[in-house]
Amino acid sequence: MNNPNLNVSINGPSVARAFADHLVERLNEKREGPFFLALSGGSTPKLLFKILADDYQEKIDWKRLHFFWGDERCVPHDDSESNYGEVKSLLFDHVPVVMSQVHAVDTTKSPEEAAKAYGELMMELLPRNADGLPILDLNMLGMGGDGHTASIFPTNMDELLTDKRICAVATHPESGQKRVTMTGPVLNASEEVAFLITGNSKTQRTAQILNNEHGAENFPVAHIKPTSGKLFWFLDLAAADEVGY
């Protein structure tokens, strides 16, 4: 795979803070105009949202940010499993975001209708590349222990990594839960992709993918490498323990 930019910090909170600083840097680089950011769920993002709310109130021009989600569970926004609900309680309720620029998946619709509507919304609001795909300035992603990202799992990757739609419906391979996810081409159309990965449970998979070991191609994360943008991996020492960097 293309060589990503590796950022290794001591622990989860340090990873979250490193990404927060990176977001500030990217905002400053772009200088003006809207900044399109996609968020993810997970334990490290929870740390990030709390840090942003506590320590980055004055460091970020919140009025510029448009928020999207790489994937969302098809549950009500007030459900404990809602990615949107989590960000709202940890971040949006504490900083001066423009709520009309918070673009949540409409989970009152059926999964298929929600995926179609979210794709249409992205096409309406975002700039597009030469292939007509919407471009996010920064797409924050995580990685599951099975190597999945967003809701592209090893069980559906053959379809979703090449799906021509902007968003599609994914089924969690164990719970059967329906989710709306951005497809592989859209993730790879991002100006920048940043993986936030922490913990001993991710050590082996991280090494397998970053060291390009045998079988790495069986994991969706290995196929996320922006076509014309940059790729960052923000890791803690535990996740990076077996990476040859």
C-alpha positions as CSV (number, residue, x, y, z in Angstrom):
1,M,0.0,0.0,0.0
2,N,1.1,3.6,-0.3
3,N,3.2,4.7,2.6
4,P,1.0,6.4,5.2
5,N,2.1,9.2,7.5
6,L,2.6,7.5,10.9
7,N,2.0,9.4,14.1
8,V,2.7,7.4,17.2
9,S,1.7,8.7,20.7
10,I,2.1,7.1,24.1
11,N,-1.6,6.3,24.8
12,G,-5.2,6.8,23.7
13,P,-5.6,10.4,25.1
14,S,-2.3,11.4,23.4
15,V,-3.5,10.0,20.1
16,A,-6.8,11.9,20.4
17,R,-4.9,15.1,21.2
18,A,-2.5,14.6,18.3
19,F,-5.4,14.3,16.0
20,A,-7.1,17.4,17.5
21,D,-3.9,19.3,16.8
22,H,-3.8,17.9,13.3
23,L,-7.4,19.1,12.7
24,V,-6.4,22.6,13.9
25,E,-3.4,22.5,11.5
26,R,-5.6,21.4,8.6
27,L,-8.1,24.2,9.3
28,N,-5.3,26.8,9.3
29,E,-3.9,25.4,6.1
30,K,-7.2,25.8,4.3
31,R,-7.5,29.2,5.9
32,E,-11.1,30.1,4.8
33,G,-14.3,28.6,3.6
34,P,-16.2,25.5,4.8
35,F,-14.2,22.5,6.1
36,F,-15.9,19.2,5.5
37,L,-15.1,16.6,8.2
38,A,-16.4,13.1,8.6
39,L,-16.4,11.5,12.1
40,S,-16.4,7.9,13.3
41,G,-17.5,6.1,16.4
42,G,-15.4,4.1,18.8
43,S,-13.5,4.4,22.0
44,T,-10.7,6.7,20.8
45,P,-13.1,9.2,19.1
46,K,-14.9,9.4,22.5
47,L,-11.7,10.6,24.0
48,L,-11.2,13.0,21.1
49,F,-14.7,14.6,21.4
50,K,-14.2,15.2,25.1
51,I,-10.8,16.7,24.5
52,L,-12.1,19.0,21.8
53,A,-14.9,20.1,24.0
54,D,-12.6,20.8,27.0
55,D,-9.5,22.2,25.5
56,Y,-10.2,23.3,21.9
57,Q,-13.1,25.7,22.3
58,E,-10.9,28.7,21.3
59,K,-8.6,26.9,18.9
60,I,-11.1,25.9,16.3
61,D,-13.4,28.2,14.2
62,W,-16.4,26.0,14.7
63,K,-18.5,28.0,12.2
64,R,-16.5,26.7,9.3
65,L,-17.0,23.0,10.1
66,H,-19.5,20.8,8.4
67,F,-19.8,17.4,10.1
68,F,-20.6,14.1,8.4
69,W,-20.3,10.4,9.5
70,G,-18.5,7.6,7.7
71,D,-21.1,5.3,8.9
72,E,-24.1,5.3,11.2
73,R,-26.2,2.6,12.9
74,C,-29.8,2.5,11.9
75,V,-31.1,3.5,15.4
76,P,-32.8,6.6,16.7
77,H,-30.5,9.5,17.4
78,D,-31.2,9.3,21.1
79,D,-30.2,5.6,21.2
80,S,-27.0,4.8,23.1
81,E,-25.6,3.1,19.9
82,S,-26.1,6.2,17.7
83,N,-22.8,7.7,16.5
84,Y,-24.5,11.1,16.1
85,G,-26.0,11.0,19.5
86,E,-22.6,10.2,21.0
87,V,-21.0,13.2,19.4
88,K,-23.9,15.5,20.3
89,S,-23.6,14.7,24.0
90,L,-19.8,14.8,24.2
91,L,-19.1,17.6,21.8
92,F,-21.9,19.5,20.1
93,D,-23.7,20.3,23.3
94,H,-20.5,22.1,24.6
95,V,-19.0,24.0,21.6
96,P,-20.5,26.6,19.2
97,V,-21.1,24.4,16.2
98,V,-23.7,25.5,13.6
99,M,-26.3,22.8,14.0
100,S,-27.5,23.3,10.4
101,Q,-23.9,22.2,9.4
102,V,-24.2,19.0,11.4
103,H,-25.3,16.5,8.7
104,A,-26.5,13.4,10.5
105,V,-27.9,10.3,8.8
106,D,-31.8,10.5,8.9
107,T,-32.4,7.2,10.7
108,T,-36.2,7.8,10.7
109,K,-36.1,6.5,7.2
110,S,-35.6,2.9,6.1
111,P,-31.9,1.9,5.8
112,E,-32.1,2.0,2.0
113,E,-33.9,5.4,1.9
114,A,-31.4,6.8,4.5
115,A,-28.4,5.7,2.5
116,K,-29.8,7.2,-0.7
117,A,-30.7,10.4,1.0
118,Y,-27.3,10.8,2.7
119,G,-25.5,10.2,-0.6
120,E,-27.7,12.8,-2.2
121,L,-26.9,15.3,0.6
122,M,-23.2,14.7,0.2
123,M,-23.4,15.3,-3.6
124,E,-25.3,18.5,-3.0
125,L,-23.0,20.0,-0.3
126,L,-19.5,18.8,-1.2
127,P,-17.1,19.7,-4.0
128,R,-16.5,16.8,-6.4
129,N,-13.5,15.2,-8.0
130,A,-13.0,14.4,-11.7
131,D,-15.0,11.2,-11.2
132,G,-17.9,13.1,-9.8
133,L,-17.4,11.8,-6.2
134,P,-17.8,14.1,-3.2
135,I,-14.6,15.2,-1.6
136,L,-14.3,15.5,2.2
137,D,-11.4,17.6,3.6
138,L,-10.7,15.1,6.3
139,N,-12.2,11.7,6.9
140,M,-11.6,10.3,10.4
141,L,-11.8,6.5,10.5
142,G,-11.2,3.7,12.9
143,M,-10.4,0.0,12.6
144,G,-12.2,-2.9,14.2
145,G,-10.3,-6.0,15.3
146,D,-11.5,-7.7,12.1
147,G,-9.9,-5.0,10.0
148,H,-13.2,-3.3,9.1
149,T,-13.6,0.4,8.8
150,A,-16.8,2.5,8.6
151,S,-19.2,-0.4,8.1
152,I,-17.2,-2.1,5.4
153,F,-16.5,-5.5,6.8
154,P,-14.5,-8.5,5.4
155,T,-17.9,-10.1,4.7
156,N,-19.1,-7.3,2.5
157,M,-15.9,-5.7,1.3
158,D,-16.0,-7.2,-2.2
159,E,-19.2,-5.3,-2.8
160,L,-18.8,-2.1,-0.8
161,L,-15.2,-1.3,-1.7
162,T,-16.2,-0.8,-5.3
163,D,-19.9,0.2,-5.0
164,K,-20.6,3.1,-7.3
165,R,-23.1,4.6,-4.9
166,I,-22.1,7.3,-2.4
167,C,-23.6,5.5,0.5
168,A,-24.9,2.0,0.9
169,V,-26.6,-0.3,3.5
170,A,-24.3,-2.6,5.4
171,T,-25.3,-5.5,7.7
172,H,-23.1,-6.2,10.8
173,P,-21.9,-9.8,10.3
174,E,-22.6,-10.8,13.9
175,S,-25.5,-8.7,15.2
176,G,-27.3,-8.3,11.9
177,Q,-27.7,-4.6,12.6
178,K,-28.3,-2.4,9.6
179,R,-26.0,0.5,9.0
180,V,-25.5,3.3,6.5
181,T,-21.9,3.5,5.3
182,M,-19.9,5.5,2.9
183,T,-18.6,3.3,0.1
184,G,-14.9,2.6,-0.6
185,P,-14.7,5.0,-3.6
186,V,-16.0,7.8,-1.5
187,L,-13.6,7.1,1.4
188,N,-10.8,7.1,-1.1
189,A,-12.0,10.4,-2.7
190,S,-11.2,12.2,0.6
191,E,-8.6,14.9,0.5
192,E,-7.2,13.2,3.6
193,V,-8.0,10.0,5.5
194,A,-6.8,9.6,9.1
195,F,-7.1,6.4,11.0
196,L,-7.2,6.6,14.9
197,I,-6.2,3.2,16.3
198,T,-5.3,2.3,19.9
199,G,-4.9,-0.7,22.2
200,N,-3.3,-4.1,22.3
201,S,-6.3,-5.7,20.6
202,K,-5.3,-3.8,17.4
203,T,-1.6,-4.6,17.5
204,Q,-1.6,-7.7,15.2
205,R,-4.0,-6.3,12.6
206,T,-2.2,-2.9,12.5
207,A,1.1,-4.6,11.9
208,Q,-0.3,-7.0,9.3
209,I,-1.7,-4.1,7.3
210,L,1.1,-1.5,7.7
211,N,3.9,-4.1,7.2
212,N,2.0,-5.4,4.1
213,E,2.1,-8.9,5.4
214,H,0.5,-11.9,3.7
215,G,-3.3,-11.8,3.9
216,A,-3.4,-8.0,4.5
217,E,-5.5,-7.6,1.4
218,N,-8.3,-9.5,3.2
219,F,-9.0,-6.6,5.4
220,P,-11.0,-3.5,4.3
221,V,-8.6,-1.0,6.0
222,A,-5.8,-2.1,3.7
223,H,-7.8,-0.8,0.7
224,I,-8.4,2.7,2.1
225,K,-5.7,4.9,0.5
226,P,-6.8,8.2,-0.9
227,T,-6.5,8.3,-4.7
228,S,-5.0,11.8,-4.8
229,G,-4.9,12.8,-1.1
230,K,-3.0,11.9,2.1
231,L,-3.2,9.0,4.4
232,F,-2.4,9.3,8.2
233,W,-2.4,6.6,10.9
234,F,-2.6,8.0,14.4
235,L,-1.5,5.1,16.7
236,D,-0.7,4.6,20.4
237,L,2.4,2.6,21.4
238,A,0.3,-0.5,22.0
239,A,-1.3,-0.6,18.5
240,A,2.1,0.3,16.9
241,D,4.1,-2.3,18.8
242,E,4.8,-4.6,15.9
243,V,4.9,-2.0,13.1
244,G,8.2,-1.7,11.4
245,Y,8.5,2.1,11.3
